[in-house]
Amino acid sequence: MIPEDTRKWAELAAKTALERKGENVVVLDMRQVTLVADYFVIVSGHTVIQVAALADHIEEALRMAQVPLLQRVGGDKAHWVLLDYGAVVVHIFTDEERRYYDLERLWGDAEIVPIGE
């Protein structure tokens, strides 16, 4: 796996979320702060229905790009859906859950990646 590929995967997830009305989309470069993943993509949806729909659209976009999904955690009624692609982990939260877990603060040492550059 080439590092440029994982960044492209993260950007594809982020752009898909934005196209589907995801809010507060953030990509964090995790390479210098943890071995868990290269990138976290964090997205908000207002309702559990929107969270599930965003997850479905992101999953489909990455499947079309032939990026293998390792695991999906959270279902149609979840307030947080996690899509694990190994090097890229996508977190889709309701607004309330995102404020509660505050991953951007938790991983505050991670660099924010401008989307589309």
C-alpha positions as a Markdown table, in Angstrom:
| # | Residue | x | y | z |
|---|---|---|---|---|
| 1 | Met | 0.0 | 0.0 | 0.0 |
| 2 | Ile | 1.4 | 3.3 | -1.1 |
| 3 | Pro | 1.0 | 6.3 | 1.3 |
| 4 | Glu | -0.4 | 8.5 | -1.5 |
| 5 | Asp | -3.1 | 5.8 | -2.0 |
| 6 | Thr | -4.2 | 6.0 | 1.6 |
| 7 | Arg | -4.5 | 9.8 | 1.4 |
| 8 | Lys | -6.6 | 9.5 | -1.8 |
| 9 | Trp | -8.9 | 7.0 | 0.0 |
| 10 | Ala | -9.3 | 9.5 | 2.9 |
| 11 | Glu | -10.0 | 12.3 | 0.4 |
| 12 | Leu | -12.5 | 10.2 | -1.5 |
| 13 | Ala | -14.3 | 9.4 | 1.8 |
| 14 | Ala | -14.3 | 13.1 | 2.8 |
| 15 | Lys | -15.5 | 14.4 | -0.6 |
| 16 | Thr | -18.3 | 11.7 | -0.8 |
| 17 | Ala | -19.4 | 12.9 | 2.7 |
| 18 | Leu | -19.5 | 16.5 | 1.6 |
| 19 | Glu | -21.4 | 15.6 | -1.6 |
| 20 | Arg | -24.0 | 13.8 | 0.5 |
| 21 | Lys | -24.5 | 16.7 | 2.9 |
| 22 | Gly | -22.1 | 15.5 | 5.7 |
| 23 | Glu | -21.1 | 18.3 | 7.9 |
| 24 | Asn | -17.9 | 19.4 | 9.6 |
| 25 | Val | -15.8 | 16.9 | 7.6 |
| 26 | Val | -12.3 | 16.7 | 8.8 |
| 27 | Val | -9.4 | 14.5 | 7.7 |
| 28 | Leu | -6.6 | 13.9 | 10.3 |
| 29 | Asp | -3.2 | 12.7 | 9.3 |
| 30 | Met | -2.5 | 10.1 | 12.0 |
| 31 | Arg | 0.9 | 8.9 | 10.8 |
| 32 | Gln | 2.9 | 10.8 | 13.3 |
| 33 | Val | 0.7 | 10.2 | 16.3 |
| 34 | Thr | -0.4 | 6.5 | 16.2 |
| 35 | Leu | 0.0 | 3.2 | 14.4 |
| 36 | Val | -3.7 | 2.7 | 14.4 |
| 37 | Ala | -4.3 | 4.2 | 11.0 |
| 38 | Asp | -2.7 | 6.7 | 8.5 |
| 39 | Tyr | -5.9 | 8.8 | 8.3 |
| 40 | Phe | -9.1 | 9.4 | 10.3 |
| 41 | Val | -12.0 | 10.9 | 8.4 |
| 42 | Ile | -14.5 | 12.5 | 10.8 |
| 43 | Val | -18.0 | 13.4 | 9.6 |
| 44 | Ser | -21.2 | 14.6 | 11.3 |
| 45 | Gly | -24.8 | 13.9 | 10.4 |
| 46 | His | -27.9 | 15.4 | 12.2 |
| 47 | Thr | -29.8 | 12.1 | 12.7 |
| 48 | Val | -29.1 | 8.4 | 12.9 |
| 49 | Ile | -30.8 | 8.0 | 9.5 |
| 50 | Gln | -28.3 | 10.5 | 8.0 |
| 51 | Val | -25.4 | 8.8 | 9.7 |
| 52 | Ala | -26.4 | 5.5 | 8.2 |
| 53 | Ala | -26.9 | 7.0 | 4.7 |
| 54 | Leu | -23.6 | 8.8 | 4.8 |
| 55 | Ala | -21.9 | 5.5 | 5.8 |
| 56 | Asp | -23.6 | 3.7 | 2.9 |
| 57 | His | -22.5 | 6.3 | 0.4 |
| 58 | Ile | -18.9 | 6.4 | 1.6 |
| 59 | Glu | -18.8 | 2.6 | 1.7 |
| 60 | Glu | -20.1 | 2.4 | -1.9 |
| 61 | Ala | -17.7 | 5.1 | -3.2 |
| 62 | Leu | -14.7 | 3.3 | -1.7 |
| 63 | Arg | -16.0 | -0.1 | -3.0 |
| 64 | Met | -16.2 | 1.4 | -6.5 |
| 65 | Ala | -12.6 | 2.5 | -6.0 |
| 66 | Gln | -11.7 | -1.1 | -5.1 |
| 67 | Val | -10.8 | -0.2 | -1.5 |
| 68 | Pro | -11.5 | -3.2 | 0.7 |
| 69 | Leu | -13.6 | -2.6 | 3.8 |
| 70 | Leu | -12.3 | -4.6 | 6.8 |
| 71 | Gln | -15.1 | -3.9 | 9.1 |
| 72 | Arg | -18.2 | -1.8 | 9.6 |
| 73 | Val | -19.3 | -1.1 | 13.2 |
| 74 | Gly | -22.7 | 0.4 | 13.8 |
| 75 | Gly | -26.0 | -0.1 | 12.0 |
| 76 | Asp | -29.0 | 1.8 | 10.8 |
| 77 | Lys | -29.9 | 3.0 | 14.3 |
| 78 | Ala | -26.4 | 3.8 | 15.4 |
| 79 | His | -25.3 | 7.3 | 16.6 |
| 80 | Trp | -21.7 | 6.4 | 15.4 |
| 81 | Val | -20.7 | 4.3 | 12.4 |
| 82 | Leu | -17.1 | 3.3 | 11.9 |
| 83 | Leu | -15.8 | 2.2 | 8.6 |
| 84 | Asp | -12.4 | 0.5 | 8.9 |
| 85 | Tyr | -10.3 | 0.3 | 5.8 |
| 86 | Gly | -7.1 | -0.4 | 7.8 |
| 87 | Ala | -5.0 | 2.6 | 6.9 |
| 88 | Val | -8.1 | 4.8 | 6.8 |
| 89 | Val | -10.8 | 4.9 | 9.4 |
| 90 | Val | -14.0 | 6.8 | 8.8 |
| 91 | His | -16.0 | 7.9 | 11.8 |
| 92 | Ile | -19.5 | 9.2 | 11.1 |
| 93 | Phe | -21.3 | 10.6 | 14.2 |
| 94 | Thr | -24.5 | 12.3 | 15.1 |
| 95 | Asp | -23.8 | 15.9 | 16.3 |
| 96 | Glu | -24.2 | 15.0 | 19.9 |
| 97 | Glu | -22.0 | 11.9 | 19.8 |
| 98 | Arg | -19.3 | 13.8 | 18.0 |
| 99 | Arg | -19.3 | 16.5 | 20.7 |
| 100 | Tyr | -19.1 | 13.8 | 23.4 |
| 101 | Tyr | -16.2 | 11.9 | 21.9 |
| 102 | Asp | -14.4 | 14.9 | 20.5 |
| 103 | Leu | -11.9 | 13.0 | 18.5 |
| 104 | Glu | -10.3 | 16.2 | 17.1 |
| 105 | Arg | -9.3 | 17.2 | 20.7 |
| 106 | Leu | -8.4 | 13.6 | 21.7 |
| 107 | Trp | -6.0 | 13.4 | 18.7 |
| 108 | Gly | -5.1 | 17.1 | 18.8 |
| 109 | Asp | -1.5 | 16.4 | 17.8 |
| 110 | Ala | -2.6 | 15.1 | 14.4 |
| 111 | Glu | -2.3 | 17.4 | 11.4 |
| 112 | Ile | -5.5 | 18.4 | 9.6 |
| 113 | Val | -5.4 | 17.6 | 5.9 |
| 114 | Pro | -7.0 | 20.1 | 3.6 |
| 115 | Ile | -9.6 | 18.3 | 1.5 |
| 116 | Gly | -8.9 | 18.3 | -2.2 |
| 117 | Glu | -5.3 | 19.3 | -2.2 |
